[in-house]
Amino acid sequence: MTLLDFARGPALQWSVAIFVFGLLWRLVGVFLLRTKKDLSAPRNPAAWKGLRLIALRSWPRKEFLEGTAFGEVMGYAFHLGFLVTLFFYVPHLLFFESVFEGLIGTDFEGLFGFAWPALPTGVITFLSAVSIAALVAVLVHRITNPVKRLISNFDDYLSWFLTAAPLVTGMLAYAHAGGLRYETLLGLHILSAEALLAWFPFGKLIHAFTIFAARGSTGMIFDRRGASL
């Protein structure tokens, strides 16, 4: 069995199984958390309006923008580049379509009536480079900033490495660089993505699945108490 065969076979199956189990375990754990009942009279009965905090906190308040602008810009640059690369690059689309068809027996176009669009390779390459640059900038800032360096732990650095690895190996595979055979580079790229998938539920990366629920519940609590959002 070659490295590429292993990445496409057992490693893929195990990483998906670990991801699904870990995600369910974390989400069920969150929903089962016991909270104290708030016996105070609500200042705003329509506390559900606090859900707007989901959108409000997607951009920092102007009072804090001076101190958070770097993190906001780098965060948006990375996430935009990473997600577009993941979901709009032709080889990735072919993979998702094969999985989709294997699960429900038809492809995306057959189910919804239109094909998932793909972006030109040049655009994907540029956005991948932007994402890598943003990750490097964030890491340098974390290491050089005394406060962020103090509060950073193993999870932060491992999550950074596992997030950057698929982007870097993908760029190397596309450019046929690194002095290795293309099949080896492709196998390393797939394995790096599977390592990220397996780690995802157990580190801080889980925020991708909890951030909006957390913002919404916090907004509802604040609105119930009459706090300004």
C-alpha positions as CSV (number, residue, x, y, z in Angstrom):
1,M,0.0,0.0,0.0
2,T,1.4,3.3,-1.0
3,L,1.2,6.5,1.0
4,L,-1.5,7.9,-1.3
5,D,-3.5,4.6,-1.0
6,F,-3.3,4.8,2.8
7,A,-4.4,8.5,2.7
8,R,-7.3,7.8,0.4
9,G,-8.4,4.6,2.3
10,P,-7.9,3.8,6.0
11,A,-6.7,7.2,7.0
12,L,-9.7,8.9,5.5
13,Q,-12.1,6.5,7.1
14,W,-10.6,6.8,10.5
15,S,-10.3,10.6,10.4
16,V,-13.9,11.0,9.4
17,A,-15.0,8.5,12.1
18,I,-13.0,10.4,14.8
19,F,-14.3,13.7,13.6
20,V,-18.0,12.7,13.7
21,F,-17.6,10.9,17.1
22,G,-15.7,13.8,18.6
23,L,-18.1,16.5,17.2
24,L,-21.1,14.6,18.6
25,W,-19.4,14.1,21.9
26,R,-18.5,17.8,22.3
27,L,-21.9,19.1,21.1
28,V,-23.9,16.7,23.3
29,G,-21.7,17.7,26.2
30,V,-22.5,21.4,25.6
31,F,-26.2,20.8,25.4
32,L,-26.2,18.8,28.6
33,L,-24.5,21.4,30.6
34,R,-26.5,22.3,33.7
35,T,-27.3,26.0,34.1
36,K,-28.9,27.9,37.0
37,K,-32.4,29.2,36.4
38,D,-32.6,32.9,36.3
39,L,-35.3,33.9,38.8
40,S,-35.0,37.7,38.2
41,A,-37.7,39.6,36.3
42,P,-36.6,40.2,32.7
43,R,-36.0,43.8,31.8
44,N,-36.7,43.0,28.1
45,P,-39.3,40.2,27.7
46,A,-38.4,39.8,24.0
47,A,-35.0,38.4,24.8
48,W,-34.9,36.4,21.6
49,K,-33.9,39.7,19.9
50,G,-30.5,39.2,21.5
51,L,-29.8,36.8,18.6
52,R,-28.8,39.9,16.6
53,L,-25.6,39.7,18.6
54,I,-24.5,37.0,16.2
55,A,-24.2,39.6,13.5
56,L,-23.2,42.5,15.7
57,R,-20.1,40.7,17.0
58,S,-19.0,39.7,13.5
59,W,-17.3,43.1,13.5
60,P,-15.7,44.7,16.5
61,R,-17.2,47.8,18.2
62,K,-15.5,51.0,17.2
63,E,-14.3,51.5,20.8
64,F,-12.1,48.5,20.6
65,L,-11.1,48.6,16.9
66,E,-7.7,50.1,17.5
67,G,-6.6,47.2,19.6
68,T,-8.4,44.4,17.7
69,A,-8.0,45.6,14.0
70,F,-5.0,43.4,13.3
71,G,-6.7,40.2,14.5
72,E,-9.9,41.1,12.7
73,V,-8.3,41.7,9.4
74,M,-6.0,38.6,9.6
75,G,-8.9,36.5,10.8
76,Y,-11.1,37.5,7.9
77,A,-8.3,37.1,5.4
78,F,-7.5,33.6,6.6
79,H,-11.0,32.3,6.9
80,L,-12.1,33.7,3.6
81,G,-9.1,32.3,1.8
82,F,-9.4,28.9,3.5
83,L,-13.1,28.4,3.0
84,V,-13.0,29.5,-0.6
85,T,-10.0,27.2,-1.3
86,L,-11.8,24.3,0.4
87,F,-15.2,24.6,-1.3
88,F,-14.4,26.1,-4.7
89,Y,-11.3,24.4,-5.9
90,V,-12.0,21.9,-8.7
91,P,-10.2,18.8,-7.2
92,H,-12.0,19.4,-3.8
93,L,-15.3,19.7,-5.6
94,L,-14.8,16.4,-7.3
95,F,-14.0,14.8,-4.0
96,F,-17.1,16.3,-2.3
97,E,-19.3,15.3,-5.3
98,S,-18.0,11.7,-5.0
99,V,-18.8,11.6,-1.3
100,F,-22.2,13.2,-1.9
101,E,-23.1,10.7,-4.6
102,G,-21.9,7.8,-2.5
103,L,-24.1,8.9,0.4
104,I,-27.4,9.7,-1.3
105,G,-27.0,8.1,-4.8
106,T,-26.9,11.3,-6.8
107,D,-24.7,14.3,-7.4
108,F,-25.3,17.8,-6.2
109,E,-26.6,18.9,-9.6
110,G,-29.0,16.0,-9.8
111,L,-30.5,16.8,-6.3
112,F,-30.7,20.6,-6.5
113,G,-30.8,21.3,-10.2
114,F,-27.6,23.3,-10.5
115,A,-23.9,22.5,-10.2
116,W,-21.6,23.7,-7.4
117,P,-19.5,26.5,-9.0
118,A,-15.7,26.3,-9.2
119,L,-13.3,29.2,-9.3
120,P,-10.2,29.6,-11.5
121,T,-7.1,27.9,-10.3
122,G,-5.3,31.3,-10.2
123,V,-7.8,32.7,-7.8
124,I,-7.6,29.7,-5.6
125,T,-3.8,29.9,-5.6
126,F,-3.9,33.6,-4.6
127,L,-6.4,33.1,-1.8
128,S,-4.4,30.1,-0.5
129,A,-1.3,32.3,-0.4
130,V,-3.2,35.0,1.4
131,S,-4.4,32.5,4.0
132,I,-0.9,31.2,4.6
133,A,0.4,34.8,4.9
134,A,-2.3,35.6,7.4
135,L,-1.5,32.5,9.5
136,V,2.1,33.4,9.6
137,A,1.4,37.0,10.6
138,V,-0.9,35.8,13.4
139,L,1.7,33.3,14.7
140,V,4.4,36.0,14.7
141,H,2.0,38.4,16.5
142,R,1.2,35.7,19.1
143,I,4.8,35.0,19.8
144,T,5.9,38.6,20.0
145,N,3.0,40.0,21.9
146,P,3.7,39.5,25.7
147,V,0.0,39.0,26.6
148,K,-0.9,36.7,23.8
149,R,2.3,34.7,24.4
150,L,1.4,34.3,28.1
151,I,-2.1,33.0,27.4
152,S,-1.2,30.7,24.5
153,N,-1.0,27.0,25.2
154,F,-0.2,23.8,23.3
155,D,-3.7,23.7,21.7
156,D,-3.1,27.1,20.1
157,Y,0.2,26.1,18.4
158,L,-1.0,22.6,17.4
159,S,-4.2,24.0,16.0
160,W,-2.2,26.6,14.0
161,F,0.2,23.9,12.6
162,L,-2.6,21.5,11.6
163,T,-4.6,24.4,10.0
164,A,-1.6,25.6,8.0
165,A,-0.4,22.2,6.9
166,P,-3.1,21.4,4.4
167,L,-2.6,24.8,2.8
168,V,1.1,24.5,2.5
169,T,1.1,20.9,1.3
170,G,-1.6,21.7,-1.2
171,M,0.4,24.5,-2.6
172,L,3.5,22.2,-2.8
173,A,1.5,19.5,-4.5
174,Y,0.0,21.9,-7.0
175,A,3.4,23.3,-7.9
176,H,5.1,19.9,-7.9
177,A,7.6,21.4,-5.5
178,G,9.5,20.0,-2.5
179,G,11.7,17.5,-4.4
180,L,9.1,14.7,-4.0
181,R,7.0,12.8,-6.4
182,Y,3.5,14.3,-7.0
183,E,1.8,11.2,-5.6
184,T,3.8,11.6,-2.4
185,L,3.0,15.3,-2.1
186,L,-0.7,14.6,-2.8
187,G,-0.6,11.8,-0.1
188,L,0.9,14.2,2.4
189,H,-1.6,16.9,1.5
190,I,-4.5,14.5,2.1
191,L,-3.0,13.2,5.3
192,S,-2.5,16.7,6.6
193,A,-6.2,17.5,6.0
194,E,-7.2,14.3,7.7
195,A,-5.0,15.2,10.7
196,L,-6.8,18.5,10.9
197,L,-10.2,16.7,10.7
198,A,-9.3,14.3,13.4
199,W,-8.1,17.0,15.8
200,F,-10.9,19.5,15.0
201,P,-13.4,18.4,17.7
202,F,-10.9,18.2,20.5
203,G,-9.2,21.6,20.4
204,K,-10.2,25.3,20.1
205,L,-11.1,24.7,16.5
206,I,-14.5,23.5,17.7
207,H,-15.4,27.2,17.9
208,A,-16.4,26.8,14.2
209,F,-19.5,24.9,15.4
210,T,-20.2,26.7,18.7
211,I,-19.4,30.4,17.9
212,F,-22.8,31.4,16.6
213,A,-24.8,29.5,19.3
214,A,-22.6,31.0,22.0
215,R,-23.0,34.5,20.6
216,G,-26.8,34.0,20.3
217,S,-27.2,32.7,23.8
218,T,-25.0,35.5,25.2
219,G,-27.0,38.1,23.3
220,M,-30.3,36.7,24.7
221,I,-28.9,36.8,28.3
222,F,-27.7,40.4,27.8
223,D,-31.0,41.5,26.3
224,R,-33.0,39.8,29.1
225,R,-31.0,41.9,31.6
226,G,-31.4,45.1,29.6
227,A,-27.7,45.4,28.7
228,S,-26.6,47.3,25.7
229,L,-25.6,45.1,22.7
